[in-house]
Amino acid sequence: MVNRAISYLFYFIFCYAGFVQDYGGTVDFNDLKAPIAEHVTGLKEQLCVYFQGDCSSLAWVRDPFVTSVGSTSLSGEVEEQLIELKCDNRLKQRFGTCSPPDFWLPLHKNSQSSLLLQ
């Protein structure tokens, strides 16, 4: 998603540059550095507010098959579900071939009683 946003940003910058040049103007890309830096700084500040504190307890979300179950702060029942997930070779294979959202979203949709996915 971040890569897509960066691609769109550069696409719009080059469209802007082409538009200005089509009408006889010139584009000084140095003039664009400050607004872009300001925007990125604002995004960073928003993300820091949204993701406060240490996120290391969520390492199991990034890769549930490598994370040591005892190192999480999950409750007993949720830890059991994580162990079951780690033992499922079919899910392990699927995790290696898709992005984390593409892995987790179908599990969440298909699992009404899973505490792990709530």
PyMOL commands that set and color helices and strands:
alter all, ss='L'
color gray80, all
select helices_A, chain A and resi 2-22+30-50+56-62+69-71+76-86+89-95+100-110
alter helices_A, ss='H'
color red, helices_A
deselect
rebuild
show_as cartoon
